Amino acid sequence: MDNIQNDELELTSNGEIDRDLLIEVKDVKKTFGKNEVLKGITFNVRKGEVISIIGSSGSGKSTLLRCINKLESADGGEILYKGIDILKAKTDINKLRQSIGMVFQSFNLFNNKNVIDNCTLGPRKLKKVKKSIAEKMAIENLTKVGMQDFKEKRVQTLSGGQKQRVAIARTLCMNPDVILFDEPTSALDPEMVGEVLDVMKQLAQSGMTMIVVTHEMGFARDVSDRVIFMDKGVIAEEGRPEDIFNNPKEERTREFLKRVLNN
């Protein structure tokens, strides 16, 4: 995955190599039984971009993220990471996931371990980082999310918001190029949503590349560089937040926003 040849990277209009292009999703399809969940999805992700994906439940948003991280196998199309098609069988999935991190709505932490062990496990096992160095990185990243004082706490004693902040720190410990967020606040009590969104806003301001599936319209409007509205397995509309929220072109975008913003 690291040995990317120059001729595999997309060229700009000037004929130069576009080194800021991290992910290219090209005509990706996914079917579960007779249910066509993704019907040819195409979009690009550039270094430092924050892309929010919005839409009703069942529109294919989470499935799309899982295909990008190969938790699901797409049935057609291409997903290129730094010019390499990750859908090919020879792709080293474990190495890919070191570069494309993921934060889940259900946290996916090890409840039988404490906070710092959750954060050091990946670097030590996958990257063969020494324990002392892994722990130093873990504390740095726990500090970023305001959880450094909980490093010795068992995960099962934490609140939902605290668990999600630990999950973000754990992902940061792998030093990924991009982080996928799959509805990271949907399992949280309302009073805990803000603390997680604040951490995500700080990450965006630091230049982290992020693809966020979210129902938090305020975050999508205020933090995103681009917003993608998915409906029934397709990208119905894509654009700058101010265009999507203030002047959507598609009727189904207008209907969705009217429904969610009036609730």
VOBA-372118 format. One record per residue (C-alpha): residue number from 1; residue in three letters; chain; x, y, z. Coordinates in steps of 0.05 Angstrom, whole numbers, plus 5000, padded with zeros to 4 digits. Layout:
<atoms>
<NUM,"ALA","A",<X,Y,Z>>
...
</atoms>
This chain:
<atoms>
<1,"MET","A",<5000,5000,5000>>
<2,"ASP","A",<5058,5048,5013>>
<3,"ASN","A",<5095,5038,4948>>
<4,"ILE","A",<5051,5080,4903>>
<5,"GLN","A",<5077,5092,4834>>
<6,"ASN","A",<5069,5161,4804>>
<7,"ASP","A",<5033,5137,4743>>
<8,"GLU","A",<4978,5108,4786>>
<9,"LEU","A",<4959,5176,4814>>
<10,"GLU","A",<4908,5220,4779>>
<11,"LEU","A",<4935,5279,4740>>
<12,"THR","A",<4910,5351,4748>>
<13,"SER","A",<4886,5392,4689>>
<14,"ASN","A",<4957,5418,4682>>
<15,"GLY","A",<4983,5347,4673>>
<16,"GLU","A",<5014,5346,4743>>
<17,"ILE","A",<5005,5290,4793>>
<18,"ASP","A",<4949,5305,4842>>
<19,"ARG","A",<4981,5285,4907>>
<20,"ASP","A",<4925,5314,4949>>
<21,"LEU","A",<4875,5263,4922>>
<22,"LEU","A",<4869,5210,4977>>
<23,"ILE","A",<4807,5170,4960>>
<24,"GLU","A",<4769,5160,4895>>
<25,"VAL","A",<4702,5124,4896>>
<26,"LYS","A",<4682,5104,4826>>
<27,"ASP","A",<4613,5075,4809>>
<28,"VAL","A",<4611,5032,4872>>
<29,"LYS","A",<4554,4983,4878>>
<30,"LYS","A",<4531,4939,4935>>
<31,"THR","A",<4473,4891,4940>>
<32,"PHE","A",<4447,4851,4999>>
<33,"GLY","A",<4403,4796,4970>>
<34,"LYS","A",<4354,4831,4925>>
<35,"ASN","A",<4364,4898,4960>>
<36,"GLU","A",<4409,4944,4918>>
<37,"VAL","A",<4438,4988,4973>>
<38,"LEU","A",<4490,5026,4932>>
<39,"LYS","A",<4472,5041,4859>>
<40,"GLY","A",<4536,5069,4830>>
<41,"ILE","A",<4568,5118,4879>>
<42,"THR","A",<4623,5165,4854>>
<43,"PHE","A",<4660,5219,4892>>
<44,"ASN","A",<4731,5240,4911>>
<45,"VAL","A",<4764,5258,4977>>
<46,"ARG","A",<4823,5305,4980>>
<47,"LYS","A",<4874,5313,5036>>
<48,"GLY","A",<4848,5357,5092>>
<49,"GLU","A",<4775,5356,5069>>
<50,"VAL","A",<4716,5344,5116>>
<51,"ILE","A",<4659,5311,5078>>
<52,"SER","A",<4592,5300,5113>>
<53,"ILE","A",<4545,5248,5085>>
<54,"ILE","A",<4472,5260,5103>>
<55,"GLY","A",<4407,5225,5085>>
<56,"SER","A",<4351,5183,5114>>
<57,"SER","A",<4364,5117,5148>>
<58,"GLY","A",<4371,5062,5096>>
<59,"SER","A",<4399,5108,5042>>
<60,"GLY","A",<4465,5070,5041>>
<61,"LYS","A",<4509,5119,5080>>
<62,"SER","A",<4539,5070,5130>>
<63,"THR","A",<4546,5015,5078>>
<64,"LEU","A",<4587,5063,5035>>
<65,"LEU","A",<4635,5077,5094>>
<66,"ARG","A",<4641,5003,5108>>
<67,"CYS","A",<4660,4990,5035>>
<68,"ILE","A",<4714,5044,5038>>
<69,"ASN","A",<4744,5009,5098>>
<70,"LYS","A",<4731,4939,5069>>
<71,"LEU","A",<4686,4918,5126>>
<72,"GLU","A",<4638,4904,5069>>
<73,"SER","A",<4659,4881,5000>>
<74,"ALA","A",<4632,4924,4943>>
<75,"ASP","A",<4600,4885,4886>>
<76,"GLY","A",<4625,4932,4832>>
<77,"GLY","A",<4664,4995,4817>>
<78,"GLU","A",<4730,5018,4845>>
<79,"ILE","A",<4754,5049,4910>>
<80,"LEU","A",<4823,5078,4902>>
<81,"TYR","A",<4867,5099,4961>>
<82,"LYS","A",<4927,5138,4937>>
<83,"GLY","A",<4916,5108,4868>>
<84,"ILE","A",<4911,5035,4890>>
<85,"ASP","A",<4846,4998,4881>>
<86,"ILE","A",<4831,4971,4951>>
<87,"LEU","A",<4777,4925,4925>>
<88,"LYS","A",<4827,4879,4893>>
<89,"ALA","A",<4838,4813,4930>>
<90,"LYS","A",<4912,4824,4941>>
<91,"THR","A",<4900,4886,4984>>
<92,"ASP","A",<4929,4881,5054>>
<93,"ILE","A",<4867,4898,5094>>
<94,"ASN","A",<4903,4907,5160>>
<95,"LYS","A",<4952,4956,5130>>
<96,"LEU","A",<4896,4993,5095>>
<97,"ARG","A",<4859,5002,5161>>
<98,"GLN","A",<4921,5033,5192>>
<99,"SER","A",<4914,5089,5141>>
<100,"ILE","A",<4838,5093,5138>>
<101,"GLY","A",<4814,5095,5209>>
<102,"MET","A",<4742,5086,5231>>
<103,"VAL","A",<4700,5109,5289>>
<104,"PHE","A",<4636,5070,5301>>
<105,"GLN","A",<4570,5091,5331>>
<106,"SER","A",<4576,5033,5381>>
<107,"PHE","A",<4648,5051,5401>>
<108,"ASN","A",<4676,4980,5390>>
<109,"LEU","A",<4724,4986,5449>>
<110,"PHE","A",<4751,4928,5489>>
<111,"ASN","A",<4709,4932,5552>>
<112,"ASN","A",<4755,4885,5591>>
<113,"LYS","A",<4814,4932,5583>>
<114,"ASN","A",<4829,5001,5610>>
<115,"VAL","A",<4831,5065,5568>>
<116,"ILE","A",<4906,5067,5554>>
<117,"ASP","A",<4909,4993,5536>>
<118,"ASN","A",<4853,5005,5485>>
<119,"CYS","A",<4895,5060,5454>>
<120,"THR","A",<4962,5023,5453>>
<121,"LEU","A",<4938,4955,5428>>
<122,"GLY","A",<4936,4973,5354>>
<123,"PRO","A",<5004,5008,5350>>
<124,"ARG","A",<5038,4952,5389>>
<125,"LYS","A",<5006,4893,5353>>
<126,"LEU","A",<5001,4920,5282>>
<127,"LYS","A",<5057,4971,5278>>
<128,"LYS","A",<5104,4937,5327>>
<129,"VAL","A",<5113,5001,5366>>
<130,"LYS","A",<5149,4995,5433>>
<131,"LYS","A",<5104,4997,5494>>
<132,"SER","A",<5135,5061,5522>>
<133,"ILE","A",<5127,5098,5455>>
<134,"ALA","A",<5057,5072,5445>>
<135,"GLU","A",<5037,5096,5515>>
<136,"LYS","A",<5067,5165,5502>>
<137,"MET","A",<5027,5170,5437>>
<138,"ALA","A",<4965,5146,5473>>
<139,"ILE","A",<4971,5200,5527>>
<140,"GLU","A",<4982,5254,5474>>
<141,"ASN","A",<4919,5233,5437>>
<142,"LEU","A",<4878,5223,5500>>
<143,"THR","A",<4898,5294,5518>>
<144,"LYS","A",<4872,5318,5451>>
<145,"VAL","A",<4803,5290,5468>>
<146,"GLY","A",<4804,5310,5541>>
<147,"MET","A",<4809,5239,5568>>
<148,"GLN","A",<4881,5237,5595>>
<149,"ASP","A",<4857,5235,5667>>
<150,"PHE","A",<4818,5171,5652>>
<151,"LYS","A",<4877,5131,5623>>
<152,"GLU","A",<4874,5077,5678>>
<153,"LYS","A",<4798,5072,5680>>
<154,"ARG","A",<4762,5010,5655>>
<155,"VAL","A",<4723,5025,5592>>
<156,"GLN","A",<4659,4996,5621>>
<157,"THR","A",<4658,5050,5675>>
<158,"LEU","A",<4656,5107,5625>>
<159,"SER","A",<4597,5146,5598>>
<160,"GLY","A",<4578,5140,5524>>
<161,"GLY","A",<4610,5207,5508>>
<162,"GLN","A",<4674,5187,5543>>
<163,"LYS","A",<4676,5121,5507>>
<164,"GLN","A",<4669,5155,5440>>
<165,"ARG","A",<4725,5204,5456>>
<166,"VAL","A",<4769,5145,5475>>
<167,"ALA","A",<4750,5112,5409>>
<168,"ILE","A",<4772,5174,5371>>
<169,"ALA","A",<4838,5176,5410>>
<170,"ARG","A",<4849,5102,5395>>
<171,"THR","A",<4840,5116,5320>>
<172,"LEU","A",<4888,5175,5324>>
<173,"CYS","A",<4941,5130,5355>>
<174,"MET","A",<4946,5094,5288>>
<175,"ASN","A",<4964,5161,5254>>
<176,"PRO","A",<4914,5151,5198>>
<177,"ASP","A",<4910,5193,5134>>
<178,"VAL","A",<4834,5195,5139>>
<179,"ILE","A",<4782,5178,5191>>
<180,"LEU","A",<4713,5151,5174>>
<181,"PHE","A",<4659,5169,5226>>
<182,"ASP","A",<4597,5125,5223>>
<183,"GLU","A",<4542,5165,5259>>
<184,"PRO","A",<4589,5176,5319>>
<185,"THR","A",<4536,5211,5362>>
<186,"SER","A",<4474,5169,5347>>
<187,"ALA","A",<4483,5123,5407>>
<188,"LEU","A",<4495,5180,5456>>
<189,"ASP","A",<4449,5214,5505>>
<190,"PRO","A",<4434,5285,5481>>
<191,"GLU","A",<4476,5318,5535>>
<192,"MET","A",<4537,5279,5512>>
<193,"VAL","A",<4532,5295,5437>>
<194,"GLY","A",<4565,5363,5444>>
<195,"GLU","A",<4629,5338,5476>>
<196,"VAL","A",<4641,5289,5418>>
<197,"LEU","A",<4624,5341,5364>>
<198,"ASP","A",<4672,5390,5397>>
<199,"VAL","A",<4729,5339,5390>>
<200,"MET","A",<4710,5327,5317>>
<201,"LYS","A",<4710,5402,5303>>
<202,"GLN","A",<4780,5407,5334>>
<203,"LEU","A",<4804,5350,5289>>
<204,"ALA","A",<4775,5385,5228>>
<205,"GLN","A",<4810,5449,5247>>
<206,"SER","A",<4876,5412,5254>>
<207,"GLY","A",<4871,5389,5181>>
<208,"MET","A",<4849,5317,5191>>
<209,"THR","A",<4815,5287,5131>>
<210,"MET","A",<4746,5263,5152>>
<211,"ILE","A",<4686,5229,5121>>
<212,"VAL","A",<4628,5235,5169>>
<213,"VAL","A",<4561,5200,5164>>
<214,"THR","A",<4518,5242,5210>>
<215,"HIS","A",<4448,5264,5229>>
<216,"GLU","A",<4478,5326,5262>>
<217,"MET","A",<4459,5379,5211>>
<218,"GLY","A",<4493,5435,5249>>
<219,"PHE","A",<4560,5399,5244>>
<220,"ALA","A",<4549,5384,5171>>
<221,"ARG","A",<4532,5457,5157>>
<222,"ASP","A",<4586,5490,5199>>
<223,"VAL","A",<4646,5444,5195>>
<224,"SER","A",<4643,5408,5127>>
<225,"ASP","A",<4679,5429,5064>>
<226,"ARG","A",<4628,5389,5024>>
<227,"VAL","A",<4562,5356,5039>>
<228,"ILE","A",<4536,5294,5003>>
<229,"PHE","A",<4462,5279,5006>>
<230,"MET","A",<4446,5205,4994>>
<231,"ASP","A",<4377,5179,4978>>
<232,"LYS","A",<4357,5108,4960>>
<233,"GLY","A",<4428,5085,4944>>
<234,"VAL","A",<4450,5144,4901>>
<235,"ILE","A",<4482,5212,4912>>
<236,"ALA","A",<4423,5257,4899>>
<237,"GLU","A",<4462,5321,4910>>
<238,"GLU","A",<4532,5343,4929>>
<239,"GLY","A",<4560,5412,4942>>
<240,"ARG","A",<4584,5464,4991>>
<241,"PRO","A",<4546,5466,5057>>
<242,"GLU","A",<4518,5536,5043>>
<243,"ASP","A",<4491,5512,4976>>
<244,"ILE","A",<4461,5447,5002>>
<245,"PHE","A",<4429,5479,5063>>
<246,"ASN","A",<4409,5546,5035>>
<247,"ASN","A",<4394,5532,4963>>
<248,"PRO","A",<4387,5457,4948>>
<249,"LYS","A",<4375,5441,4875>>
<250,"GLU","A",<4338,5375,4883>>
<251,"GLU","A",<4267,5369,4909>>
<252,"ARG","A",<4285,5307,4950>>
<253,"THR","A",<4341,5346,4984>>
<254,"ARG","A",<4293,5401,5001>>
<255,"GLU","A",<4242,5351,5029>>
<256,"PHE","A",<4295,5316,5071>>
<257,"LEU","A",<4322,5381,5101>>
<258,"LYS","A",<4253,5408,5114>>
<259,"ARG","A",<4236,5344,5152>>
<260,"VAL","A",<4300,5340,5194>>
<261,"LEU","A",<4309,5414,5208>>
<262,"ASN","A",<4237,5423,5231>>
<263,"ASN","A",<4241,5367,5282>>
</atoms>
